[in-house]
Amino acid sequence: MEPEVRGRTTGHPADISCRDLFCSRRSAVASSLSEIKAAIAGVNEYITSTSTAAAVEEQSIVTQDMSTNMQRASAELAA
């Protein structure tokens, strides 16, 4: 039999098994990368939604403080 030369196989059953194993591992790696990508997207969505909620809450508190301060100032001017 002719030995394997880069990219060419001898047609031996072992060559087919190696090719199948390589394809199987490549498929497993691709699947794992897809799972990692989905996990990162989930974390990113969580961080974004949490940050947005925190920013809205902080803005609400600031607005409430401004309103209270303006009411005090108005009451002091009226007195």
Backbone as ProteinMPNN parsed JSONL, in Angstrom:
{"seq_chain_A": "MEPEVRGRTTGHPADISCRDLFCSRRSAVASSLSEIKAAIAGVNEYITSTSTAAAVEEQSIVTQDMSTNMQRASAELAA", "coords_chain_A": {"N_chain_A": [[0.822, -1.188, 0.0], [0.336, 2.255, -0.636], [1.838, 4.878, 1.197], [0.239, 7.376, 3.318], [-0.082, 10.582, 1.994], [0.07, 13.989, 2.453], [-3.183, 15.056, 2.472], [-3.982, 13.071, 0.715], [-5.3, 9.803, 0.739], [-4.804, 6.31, 1.381], [-6.894, 4.694, 0.894], [-7.335, 2.72, 2.592], [-9.202, 1.085, 5.179], [-8.641, 2.166, 7.721], [-7.95, 4.785, 7.146], [-10.397, 5.91, 6.461], [-11.716, 5.721, 8.905], [-10.146, 7.45, 10.44], [-10.659, 9.853, 9.126], [-13.404, 10.064, 9.619], [-13.323, 10.272, 12.395], [-11.939, 12.689, 12.671], [-13.798, 14.454, 11.487], [-15.913, 14.081, 13.236], [-14.836, 15.066, 15.642], [-14.372, 17.717, 14.889], [-16.965, 18.525, 14.495], [-17.892, 18.294, 17.112], [-16.367, 20.267, 18.365], [-17.313, 22.545, 17.032], [-19.953, 22.495, 17.892], [-19.579, 22.85, 20.652], [-18.461, 25.418, 20.641], [-20.652, 26.852, 19.711], [-22.396, 26.547, 21.86], [-20.961, 27.933, 23.835], [-20.992, 30.484, 22.733], [-23.751, 31.038, 22.874], [-24.077, 31.044, 25.649], [-22.505, 33.254, 26.379], [-23.935, 35.263, 25.082], [-26.287, 35.16, 26.578], [-25.355, 35.964, 29.121], [-24.49, 38.531, 28.471], [-26.944, 39.707, 27.766], [-28.238, 39.595, 30.247], [-26.584, 41.281, 31.788], [-26.876, 43.696, 30.405], [-29.665, 44.179, 30.668], [-29.868, 44.334, 33.451], [-28.18, 46.493, 34.002], [-29.532, 48.522, 32.661], [-31.946, 48.596, 34.085], [-30.975, 49.39, 36.587], [-29.974, 51.921, 35.955], [-32.329, 53.275, 35.239], [-33.7, 53.193, 37.66], [-31.945, 54.713, 39.262], [-32.104, 57.186, 37.94], [-34.769, 57.787, 38.434], [-34.732, 58.17, 41.214], [-33.051, 60.43, 41.392], [-34.612, 62.296, 40.016], [-36.806, 62.43, 41.715], [-35.575, 63.488, 44.038], [-34.81, 65.998, 43.024], [-37.322, 67.136, 42.591], [-38.313, 67.241, 45.221], [-36.45, 69.028, 46.37], [-36.966, 71.333, 44.852], [-39.583, 71.873, 45.64], [-39.176, 72.468, 48.343], [-37.566, 74.753, 48.095], [-39.35, 76.465, 46.829], [-41.313, 76.641, 48.821], [-39.843, 77.932, 50.824], [-39.33, 80.379, 49.617], [-41.886, 81.385, 49.459], [-42.519, 81.809, 52.087]], "CA_chain_A": [[0.0, 0.0, 0.0], [1.029, 3.544, -0.705], [1.644, 5.614, 2.447], [-0.578, 8.586, 3.223], [0.636, 11.793, 1.633], [-0.787, 15.141, 2.769], [-4.422, 15.234, 1.734], [-4.364, 11.863, -0.02], [-5.348, 8.61, 1.579], [-4.497, 5.067, 0.68], [-8.111, 3.924, 0.675], [-7.364, 1.721, 3.653], [-10.295, 1.371, 6.122], [-8.159, 3.008, 8.824], [-8.001, 6.163, 6.667], [-11.788, 6.342, 6.551], [-11.996, 5.893, 10.323], [-9.47, 8.67, 10.878], [-11.4, 10.963, 8.55], [-14.654, 10.149, 10.374], [-12.981, 10.758, 13.732], [-11.623, 14.111, 12.527], [-15.062, 15.162, 11.25], [-16.677, 13.999, 14.479], [-14.239, 16.009, 16.601], [-14.605, 19.059, 14.376], [-18.37, 18.782, 14.77], [-18.005, 18.49, 18.561], [-15.785, 21.58, 18.652], [-18.264, 23.538, 16.524], [-21.1, 22.461, 18.804], [-19.141, 23.474, 21.908], [-18.328, 26.857, 20.401], [-22.009, 27.402, 19.628], [-22.912, 26.602, 23.232], [-20.253, 29.019, 24.511], [-21.527, 31.73, 22.164], [-25.086, 31.229, 23.443], [-23.906, 31.397, 27.064], [-22.003, 34.631, 26.412], [-25.066, 36.124, 24.705], [-27.177, 35.188, 27.738], [-24.73, 36.8, 30.151], [-24.521, 39.899, 27.962], [-28.33, 40.175, 27.882], [-28.496, 39.8, 31.67], [-25.844, 42.477, 32.225], [-27.501, 44.853, 29.771], [-30.972, 44.437, 31.275], [-29.634, 44.736, 34.835], [-27.612, 47.843, 33.966], [-30.602, 49.436, 32.249], [-32.868, 48.721, 35.222], [-30.291, 50.179, 37.619], [-29.908, 53.306, 35.481], [-33.682, 53.831, 35.332], [-33.971, 53.385, 39.094], [-31.137, 55.843, 39.72], [-32.696, 58.397, 37.355], [-36.017, 58.033, 39.161], [-34.358, 58.713, 42.527], [-32.538, 61.786, 41.168], [-35.766, 63.133, 39.666], [-37.588, 62.613, 42.952], [-34.805, 64.422, 44.877], [-34.918, 67.338, 42.437], [-38.679, 67.611, 42.842], [-38.387, 67.574, 46.646], [-35.655, 70.239, 46.59], [-37.673, 72.476, 44.249], [-40.727, 72.157, 46.497], [-38.635, 73.152, 49.548], [-37.134, 76.098, 47.713], [-40.585, 77.226, 46.581], [-41.956, 76.904, 50.117], [-39.015, 78.904, 51.542], [-39.548, 81.682, 48.977], [-43.263, 81.829, 49.764], [-42.621, 82.141, 53.512]], "C_chain_A": [[0.866, 1.251, 0.0], [0.791, 4.299, 0.602], [0.825, 6.877, 2.222], [0.315, 9.785, 2.941], [-0.351, 12.934, 1.831], [-2.013, 15.25, 1.861], [-4.865, 14.018, 0.942], [-4.374, 10.696, 0.937], [-5.111, 7.382, 0.724], [-5.748, 4.289, 0.341], [-8.265, 2.814, 1.696], [-8.497, 2.075, 4.626], [-9.871, 2.259, 7.296], [-8.195, 4.479, 8.428], [-9.414, 6.722, 6.795], [-12.151, 6.591, 8.009], [-11.362, 7.167, 10.852], [-10.213, 9.898, 10.371], [-12.706, 11.167, 9.312], [-14.403, 10.705, 11.768], [-12.686, 12.254, 13.684], [-12.903, 14.92, 12.353], [-15.909, 15.18, 12.512], [-16.147, 14.991, 15.507], [-14.464, 17.448, 16.169], [-16.048, 19.464, 14.663], [-18.578, 19.047, 16.266], [-17.46, 19.854, 18.965], [-16.75, 22.678, 18.21], [-19.478, 23.623, 17.443], [-20.754, 23.139, 20.13], [-19.013, 24.984, 21.759], [-19.692, 27.533, 20.304], [-22.622, 27.537, 21.015], [-22.261, 27.738, 24.008], [-20.784, 30.365, 24.034], [-22.899, 32.041, 22.752], [-24.996, 31.64, 24.908], [-23.434, 32.837, 27.206], [-23.127, 35.602, 26.072], [-26.046, 36.254, 25.868], [-26.636, 36.072, 28.847], [-24.778, 38.264, 29.728], [-25.924, 40.496, 28.091], [-28.672, 40.476, 29.34], [-27.833, 41.082, 32.162], [-26.503, 43.731, 31.665], [-28.833, 45.192, 30.437], [-30.815, 44.898, 32.716], [-29.103, 46.159, 34.889], [-28.68, 48.866, 33.607], [-31.569, 49.659, 33.404], [-32.246, 49.577, 36.321], [-30.231, 51.643, 37.218], [-31.271, 53.989, 35.584], [-34.029, 54.107, 36.789], [-33.205, 54.59, 39.635], [-31.703, 57.159, 39.195], [-33.981, 58.77, 38.079], [-35.734, 58.661, 40.525], [-33.875, 60.15, 42.385], [-33.689, 62.741, 40.856], [-36.611, 63.429, 40.903], [-36.881, 63.597, 43.883], [-34.9, 65.849, 44.344], [-36.283, 67.937, 42.717], [-38.837, 68.04, 44.301], [-37.646, 68.871, 46.934], [-36.343, 71.474, 46.007], [-38.891, 72.863, 45.085], [-40.292, 72.895, 47.77], [-38.264, 74.594, 49.218], [-38.347, 76.995, 47.467], [-41.272, 77.59, 47.891], [-41.18, 77.962, 50.9], [-39.202, 80.307, 50.945], [-40.917, 82.249, 49.311], [-43.386, 82.287, 51.224], [-42.131, 83.524, 53.843]], "O_chain_A": [[1.963, 1.286, 0.558], [-0.344, 4.358, 1.073], [0.724, 7.384, 1.105], [1.348, 9.967, 3.585], [-1.502, 12.833, 1.406], [-1.903, 15.498, 0.661], [-6.024, 13.945, 0.533], [-3.545, 10.617, 1.844], [-5.209, 7.426, -0.502], [-5.686, 3.322, -0.419], [-9.233, 2.055, 1.654], [-8.732, 3.257, 4.877], [-10.686, 3.029, 7.806], [-8.443, 5.337, 9.275], [-9.6, 7.872, 7.191], [-12.827, 7.573, 8.316], [-11.982, 7.889, 11.634], [-10.378, 10.874, 11.103], [-13.08, 12.299, 9.619], [-15.183, 11.517, 12.266], [-13.131, 13.004, 14.554], [-13.077, 15.955, 12.997], [-16.55, 16.185, 12.82], [-16.926, 15.679, 16.167], [-14.722, 18.311, 17.008], [-16.318, 20.607, 15.031], [-19.355, 19.927, 16.638], [-18.038, 20.522, 19.822], [-16.973, 23.639, 18.947], [-19.966, 24.715, 17.732], [-21.55, 23.912, 20.663], [-19.41, 25.738, 22.647], [-19.862, 28.662, 20.765], [-23.29, 28.528, 21.31], [-22.939, 28.437, 24.761], [-21.0, 31.275, 24.834], [-23.178, 33.19, 23.093], [-25.759, 32.494, 25.36], [-23.922, 33.563, 28.072], [-23.257, 36.649, 26.706], [-26.576, 37.337, 26.115], [-27.382, 36.846, 29.446], [-25.077, 39.137, 30.542], [-26.075, 41.654, 28.479], [-29.314, 41.483, 29.638], [-28.453, 41.875, 32.871], [-26.668, 44.72, 32.38], [-29.101, 46.356, 30.735], [-31.56, 45.77, 33.163], [-29.53, 46.948, 35.731], [-28.725, 49.952, 34.185], [-31.968, 50.793, 33.67], [-32.932, 50.404, 36.921], [-30.418, 52.52, 38.061], [-31.354, 55.153, 35.974], [-34.594, 55.154, 37.105], [-33.76, 55.395, 40.382], [-31.772, 58.141, 39.934], [-34.246, 59.95, 38.309], [-36.431, 59.588, 40.937], [-34.255, 61.005, 43.184], [-33.734, 63.858, 41.371], [-37.071, 64.555, 41.098], [-37.537, 64.462, 44.463], [-35.053, 66.796, 45.115], [-36.389, 69.119, 43.045], [-39.427, 69.083, 44.583], [-38.153, 69.724, 47.661], [-36.304, 72.546, 46.611], [-39.198, 74.047, 45.225], [-40.961, 73.828, 48.215], [-38.597, 75.525, 49.952], [-38.352, 78.16, 47.865], [-41.756, 78.71, 48.055], [-41.784, 78.801, 51.568], [-39.229, 81.299, 51.674], [-41.08, 83.463, 49.43], [-44.275, 83.075, 51.549], [-42.162, 83.927, 55.006]]}, "name": "protein", "num_of_chains": 1, "seq": "MEPEVRGRTTGHPADISCRDLFCSRRSAVASSLSEIKAAIAGVNEYITSTSTAAAVEEQSIVTQDMSTNMQRASAELAA"}
